[in-house]
Amino acid sequence: MAPGSPVFGAGQLIWLDGPIDVAGFVTAVGTVFAETDALRVCFGDDDGVPFQHVDMSKVLDTKVVDADHDDDQ
């Protein structure tokens, strides 16, 4: 375990082009998060012994950003 390491802090960006049902998209992403234990795993140590557990109380706060660049031109 390396608390200062960026290994587990990688992000990803997905551009969506065209109309989207925002509520449906947010619901779908939240469902994937809720059903994928690996996305809610927490790591710790107990007297130097590493452990992991799934935090069932974690919920995803999805932030939707309108990045429409039509007025940039």
Secondary structure by P-SEA (a helix, b strand, c coil): cccccccccbbbbbbbccccaaaaaaaaaaaaaaacccccbbbbbcccccccccccccccbbbbbcccccccc
